[in-house]
Amino acid sequence: MSLRSRLVRRAQVTLIGVAAGGVAAAIAVTPSLADTDTDSSRLATVAAQKETGYGPEPEADSKLVTQVGEPSTMATAAATLSPDTMINRARTWLTADNGAPVPYSMERNWKDGYRQDCSGYVSMALGLGKPGLNTVGLADSSVTTRLSSTSQLKKGDLLIDYSTTDGDFRHVVIFEKWANASHSAYWAYEQRGTYGTTHRQLSYGIGSDNYDPFRPVKLGDGGGGGELPSPGASWPILQSGSEGADVRSAQQLLTAHGHTLDADGIFGPDTRSAVTQFQRSKSLAADGVIGPDTWSKLIKTVQYGSSGQAVKAAQTQLNVYGYGLTADGEFGAKTKSAAEAFQQNHHLQVDGIIGPDTWRTLLGTR
């Protein structure tokens, strides 16, 4: 009997998440550990579907790519992954294609073995079995736990549209943090048609549309929320196309270092140029992307009595958490009080001084 025949015969086929009304199920094929193989292990290929900006998903028939070459790790009962590790895995696809995002495709797998659509991307970030579940499979109770409301969302959670009857319009995104105090917008990682892997501010899924919030089983109950200690916070990644308070703070900090910029919250060509100049001046890789190394050089410690653009940047961040400060660049009593309250809420040293740990938590949590 051929190796391929033995693989197929010994595979265990499990149907996941069969929904009423004809919604597709995901088929996960789990081999014996002794049957690990390479090229001969692919059983089927994805048939072309209409590509949309929200990343269509394969359905559970002959269209679904399944792979027998690697044991499936769909979920575990205990938390085995931190939210920061998950987000860091998601970030890798932003530049994995020779510095560019991984292109979107339902028909192809990336070099790491995961399907290049939205659910394949999420499966990669969670370290699930290759080439990845589809959207319906990600909503299965063995993989995720449904949250009662979007207000519970924390870093690493998912917003999933798994119930749309047209599989071409199902979608899943990775929640990173809230973009404002009203929780009407958030920062997310997603894999979408035309653009590939993106990190952007979104508002869909918050409200009455078809999206529901889920927490991956592999993250346990921890998620990365606004009330975790500072070690749970990681610097955001900003690049061309990014928008919001983090960009505005970065622009204000660049201005504090002598660069002339409008703090408009939009990461355009002028901001990218200023970033690359700053990186060169600090002997950093001049890629125009603000990541951990650039943030660590960009931030400035500010405290009671400080003034200037770095204080404005800190006030901008504190206001995201609802402190209602006037971003006037003056570190007075109100700013100190807000800084202390933020530090207490996030289990930091409560000294009213905004140094590296507080900066990282201000920028990397919520």
Order of alpha helices (4+ residues) and beta strands (2+ residues): alpha-beta-beta-alpha-alpha-alpha-beta-beta-beta-beta-beta-beta-alpha-alpha-alpha-alpha-alpha-alpha
